[in-house]
């Protein structure tokens, strides 16, 4: 017979915690309500082409360290702001 002194069941369900997800959603909603997100986006833009190049290089380096986009369970979404690469003219 099992002892009743076992730990209570975890609130984690599947791959996430519903309470944590709810708190996160509430925090995001509050942030959007209290801040001018369009202005924050403008402020976050690079100040020069050199800074933009530096950010792109850092992003490429970070992506090179991530899991293989072709591996199972990894679906790399296309970047809507990225211009499509031109085909090689050869």
Secondary structure by P-SEA (a helix, b strand, c coil): cccccccccccccccccaaaaaaaaaaaaaaaaacaaaaaaaaaccccaaaaaaaaaaaaaaaaaccccccccccccccccccccccccc
